[in-house]
Amino acid sequence: MASCFIEVRLHTAFLLTLHLISYPAGLWALLVFSLCSP
């Protein structure tokens, strides 16, 4: 039971980290795209 809980917490932390990394990257891509498009 405890190992399952730890696994879920690790998975949640991983998804949260991935979201925090990919979200600003997506905003930067959108900004660059809007600036570069005529």
C-alpha distance matrix in Angstrom:
0.0 3.8 5.5 5.2 6.4 8.8 10.0 10.8 12.6 14.4 15.5 16.7 18.6 20.1 21.3 22.7 24.5 25.8 27.1 28.7 30.4 31.5 32.7 35.6 36.4 37.0 39.1 41.2 41.7 42.9 45.1 46.7 47.2 48.9 51.1 52.1 52.8 56.5
3.8 0.0 3.8 5.4 5.1 6.2 8.6 9.9 10.6 12.3 14.2 15.3 16.5 18.3 20.0 21.0 22.5 24.2 25.6 26.9 28.6 30.1 31.3 33.8 34.8 35.7 37.7 39.6 40.4 41.7 43.7 45.2 46.0 47.8 49.7 50.8 51.8 55.4
5.5 3.8 0.0 3.8 5.4 5.1 6.1 8.6 9.8 10.5 12.2 14.2 15.2 16.3 18.3 19.8 20.9 22.3 24.2 25.6 26.8 28.2 29.8 32.4 33.0 34.0 36.2 37.9 38.5 40.0 42.2 43.4 44.1 46.1 48.1 48.9 49.9 53.6
5.2 5.4 3.8 0.0 3.8 5.5 5.0 6.2 8.7 9.9 10.5 12.3 14.2 15.2 16.5 18.3 19.9 21.0 22.4 24.3 25.7 26.7 28.1 31.0 31.6 32.2 34.5 36.4 36.8 38.1 40.5 41.9 42.3 44.2 46.4 47.2 48.0 51.7
6.4 5.1 5.4 3.8 0.0 3.8 5.4 5.1 6.2 8.7 9.9 10.6 12.3 14.2 15.4 16.4 18.3 19.9 21.0 22.4 24.3 25.6 26.6 29.3 30.4 31.0 33.0 35.1 35.8 36.9 39.1 40.7 41.3 43.0 45.1 46.2 47.0 50.7
8.8 6.2 5.1 5.5 3.8 0.0 3.8 5.4 5.1 6.1 8.5 9.8 10.5 12.2 14.2 15.2 16.3 18.1 19.8 20.9 22.4 24.0 25.4 27.8 28.7 29.8 31.8 33.5 34.4 35.8 37.8 39.2 40.1 41.9 43.8 44.8 45.9 49.6
10.0 8.6 6.1 5.0 5.4 3.8 0.0 3.8 5.4 5.1 6.1 8.6 9.9 10.5 12.3 14.1 15.3 16.3 18.2 19.9 21.0 22.2 23.9 26.6 27.0 27.9 30.3 32.0 32.4 34.0 36.2 37.4 38.1 40.1 42.1 42.8 43.8 47.5
10.8 9.9 8.6 6.2 5.1 5.4 3.8 0.0 3.8 5.5 5.0 6.1 8.6 9.8 10.5 12.1 14.1 15.2 16.3 18.2 19.9 20.8 22.0 24.9 25.7 26.2 28.4 30.4 30.9 32.1 34.4 35.9 36.4 38.2 40.3 41.3 42.1 45.8
12.6 10.6 9.8 8.7 6.2 5.1 5.4 3.8 0.0 3.8 5.4 5.1 6.1 8.5 9.9 10.4 12.1 14.0 15.1 16.3 18.2 19.7 20.7 23.3 24.4 25.3 27.1 29.0 30.0 31.2 33.2 34.8 35.6 37.3 39.2 40.4 41.4 45.1
14.4 12.3 10.5 9.9 8.7 6.1 5.1 5.5 3.8 0.0 3.8 5.4 5.1 6.1 8.6 9.8 10.4 12.1 14.1 15.2 16.4 18.0 19.7 22.0 22.7 23.9 26.0 27.5 28.4 30.0 31.9 33.2 34.1 36.1 37.8 38.7 40.0 43.7
15.5 14.2 12.2 10.5 9.9 8.5 6.1 5.0 5.4 3.8 0.0 3.8 5.5 5.0 6.2 8.6 9.9 10.4 12.2 14.2 15.3 16.2 17.9 20.7 21.1 21.8 24.2 26.0 26.4 27.9 30.1 31.4 32.0 34.0 36.0 36.8 37.7 41.4
16.7 15.3 14.2 12.3 10.6 9.8 8.6 6.1 5.1 5.4 3.8 0.0 3.8 5.4 5.1 6.1 8.5 9.8 10.4 12.2 14.2 15.1 16.1 18.9 19.9 20.5 22.4 24.5 25.3 26.4 28.5 30.2 30.8 32.4 34.5 35.7 36.6 40.2
18.6 16.5 15.2 14.2 12.3 10.5 9.9 8.6 6.1 5.1 5.5 3.8 0.0 3.8 5.5 5.0 6.1 8.5 9.7 10.4 12.2 14.0 15.2 17.4 18.5 19.8 21.5 23.2 24.3 25.8 27.5 29.0 30.1 31.8 33.5 34.7 36.0 39.6
20.1 18.3 16.3 15.2 14.2 12.2 10.5 9.8 8.5 6.1 5.0 5.4 3.8 0.0 3.8 5.4 5.2 6.1 8.5 9.9 10.6 12.0 14.0 16.3 16.7 18.0 20.3 21.6 22.3 24.1 26.0 27.2 28.1 30.2 31.9 32.7 34.0 37.7
21.3 20.0 18.3 16.5 15.4 14.2 12.3 10.5 9.9 8.6 6.2 5.1 5.5 3.8 0.0 3.8 5.5 5.0 6.0 8.6 9.8 10.3 11.7 14.7 15.2 15.7 18.1 20.0 20.4 21.8 24.0 25.4 26.0 27.8 29.9 30.8 31.7 35.4
22.7 21.0 19.8 18.3 16.4 15.2 14.1 12.1 10.4 9.8 8.6 6.1 5.0 5.4 3.8 0.0 3.8 5.4 5.0 6.1 8.6 9.9 10.4 12.9 14.4 15.1 16.7 18.8 19.9 21.0 22.8 24.5 25.5 27.0 28.9 30.2 31.3 34.9
24.5 22.5 20.9 19.9 18.3 16.3 15.3 14.1 12.1 10.4 9.9 8.5 6.1 5.2 5.5 3.8 0.0 3.8 5.4 5.1 6.2 8.5 10.0 11.7 12.7 14.3 16.0 17.3 18.6 20.3 21.8 23.1 24.5 26.3 27.7 28.9 30.4 34.1
25.8 24.2 22.3 21.0 19.9 18.1 16.3 15.2 14.0 12.1 10.4 9.8 8.5 6.1 5.0 5.4 3.8 0.0 3.8 5.5 5.2 6.0 8.3 10.6 10.7 11.9 14.4 15.7 16.3 18.1 20.1 21.1 22.1 24.1 25.8 26.6 27.9 31.7
27.1 25.6 24.2 22.4 21.0 19.8 18.2 16.3 15.1 14.1 12.2 10.4 9.7 8.5 6.0 5.0 5.4 3.8 0.0 3.8 5.4 5.2 5.7 8.8 9.8 10.2 12.1 14.2 15.0 16.1 18.1 19.8 20.6 22.1 24.1 25.3 26.4 30.0
28.7 26.9 25.6 24.3 22.4 20.9 19.9 18.2 16.3 15.2 14.2 12.2 10.4 9.9 8.6 6.1 5.1 5.5 3.8 0.0 3.8 5.7 5.6 7.0 9.0 10.4 11.4 13.0 14.8 16.0 17.3 19.0 20.5 21.8 23.3 24.9 26.3 29.8
30.4 28.6 26.8 25.7 24.3 22.4 21.0 19.9 18.2 16.4 15.3 14.2 12.2 10.6 9.8 8.6 6.2 5.2 5.4 3.8 0.0 3.8 5.7 6.3 6.7 9.0 10.7 11.4 12.8 14.8 16.1 17.1 18.7 20.6 21.8 22.9 24.6 28.3
31.5 30.1 28.2 26.7 25.6 24.0 22.2 20.8 19.7 18.0 16.2 15.1 14.0 12.0 10.3 9.9 8.5 6.0 5.2 5.7 3.8 0.0 3.8 5.7 5.0 6.1 8.7 9.9 10.3 12.2 14.2 15.2 16.1 18.2 19.9 20.7 22.0 25.7
32.7 31.3 29.8 28.1 26.6 25.4 23.9 22.0 20.7 19.7 17.9 16.1 15.2 14.0 11.7 10.4 10.0 8.3 5.7 5.6 5.7 3.8 0.0 3.9 5.4 5.2 6.4 8.8 9.9 10.7 12.4 14.4 15.3 16.6 18.5 20.0 21.1 24.6
35.6 33.8 32.4 31.0 29.3 27.8 26.6 24.9 23.3 22.0 20.7 18.9 17.4 16.3 14.7 12.9 11.7 10.6 8.8 7.0 6.3 5.7 3.9 0.0 3.8 5.3 4.9 6.1 8.5 9.7 10.3 12.2 14.0 15.2 16.3 18.1 19.7 23.1
36.4 34.8 33.0 31.6 30.4 28.7 27.0 25.7 24.4 22.7 21.1 19.9 18.5 16.7 15.2 14.4 12.7 10.7 9.8 9.0 6.7 5.0 5.4 3.8 0.0 3.8 5.4 5.1 6.2 8.6 9.8 10.5 12.1 14.2 15.3 16.3 18.0 21.6
37.0 35.7 34.0 32.2 31.0 29.8 27.9 26.2 25.3 23.9 21.8 20.5 19.8 18.0 15.7 15.1 14.3 11.9 10.2 10.4 9.0 6.1 5.2 5.3 3.8 0.0 3.8 5.4 5.0 6.1 8.6 9.9 10.4 12.2 14.2 15.2 16.2 19.9
39.1 37.7 36.2 34.5 33.0 31.8 30.3 28.4 27.1 26.0 24.2 22.4 21.5 20.3 18.1 16.7 16.0 14.4 12.1 11.4 10.7 8.7 6.4 4.9 5.4 3.8 0.0 3.8 5.4 5.1 6.1 8.6 9.7 10.5 12.2 14.1 15.3 18.6
41.2 39.6 37.9 36.4 35.1 33.5 32.0 30.4 29.0 27.5 26.0 24.5 23.2 21.6 20.0 18.8 17.3 15.7 14.2 13.0 11.4 9.9 8.8 6.1 5.1 5.4 3.8 0.0 3.8 5.4 5.0 6.1 8.4 9.8 10.5 12.0 14.0 17.4
41.7 40.4 38.5 36.8 35.8 34.4 32.4 30.9 30.0 28.4 26.4 25.3 24.3 22.3 20.4 19.9 18.6 16.3 15.0 14.8 12.8 10.3 9.9 8.5 6.2 5.0 5.4 3.8 0.0 3.8 5.5 5.2 6.0 8.5 9.9 10.4 11.9 15.6
42.9 41.7 40.0 38.1 36.9 35.8 34.0 32.1 31.2 30.0 27.9 26.4 25.8 24.1 21.8 21.0 20.3 18.1 16.1 16.0 14.8 12.2 10.7 9.7 8.6 6.1 5.1 5.4 3.8 0.0 3.8 5.5 5.0 6.1 8.6 9.9 10.5 13.9
45.1 43.7 42.2 40.5 39.1 37.8 36.2 34.4 33.2 31.9 30.1 28.5 27.5 26.0 24.0 22.8 21.8 20.1 18.1 17.3 16.1 14.2 12.4 10.3 9.8 8.6 6.1 5.0 5.5 3.8 0.0 3.8 5.4 5.2 6.2 8.6 10.0 13.1
46.7 45.2 43.4 41.9 40.7 39.2 37.4 35.9 34.8 33.2 31.4 30.2 29.0 27.2 25.4 24.5 23.1 21.1 19.8 19.0 17.1 15.2 14.4 12.2 10.5 9.9 8.6 6.1 5.2 5.5 3.8 0.0 3.8 5.5 5.1 6.0 8.4 11.7
47.2 46.0 44.1 42.3 41.3 40.1 38.1 36.4 35.6 34.1 32.0 30.8 30.1 28.1 26.0 25.5 24.5 22.1 20.6 20.5 18.7 16.1 15.3 14.0 12.1 10.4 9.7 8.4 6.0 5.0 5.4 3.8 0.0 3.8 5.5 5.2 5.9 9.6
48.9 47.8 46.1 44.2 43.0 41.9 40.1 38.2 37.3 36.1 34.0 32.4 31.8 30.2 27.8 27.0 26.3 24.1 22.1 21.8 20.6 18.2 16.6 15.2 14.2 12.2 10.5 9.8 8.5 6.1 5.2 5.5 3.8 0.0 3.8 5.6 5.4 8.2
51.1 49.7 48.1 46.4 45.1 43.8 42.1 40.3 39.2 37.8 36.0 34.5 33.5 31.9 29.9 28.9 27.7 25.8 24.1 23.3 21.8 19.9 18.5 16.3 15.3 14.2 12.2 10.5 9.9 8.6 6.2 5.1 5.5 3.8 0.0 3.8 5.7 7.7
52.1 50.8 48.9 47.2 46.2 44.8 42.8 41.3 40.4 38.7 36.8 35.7 34.7 32.7 30.8 30.2 28.9 26.6 25.3 24.9 22.9 20.7 20.0 18.1 16.3 15.2 14.1 12.0 10.4 9.9 8.6 6.0 5.2 5.6 3.8 0.0 3.8 6.3
52.8 51.8 49.9 48.0 47.0 45.9 43.8 42.1 41.4 40.0 37.7 36.6 36.0 34.0 31.7 31.3 30.4 27.9 26.4 26.3 24.6 22.0 21.1 19.7 18.0 16.2 15.3 14.0 11.9 10.5 10.0 8.4 5.9 5.4 5.7 3.8 0.0 3.8
56.5 55.4 53.6 51.7 50.7 49.6 47.5 45.8 45.1 43.7 41.4 40.2 39.6 37.7 35.4 34.9 34.1 31.7 30.0 29.8 28.3 25.7 24.6 23.1 21.6 19.9 18.6 17.4 15.6 13.9 13.1 11.7 9.6 8.2 7.7 6.3 3.8 0.0
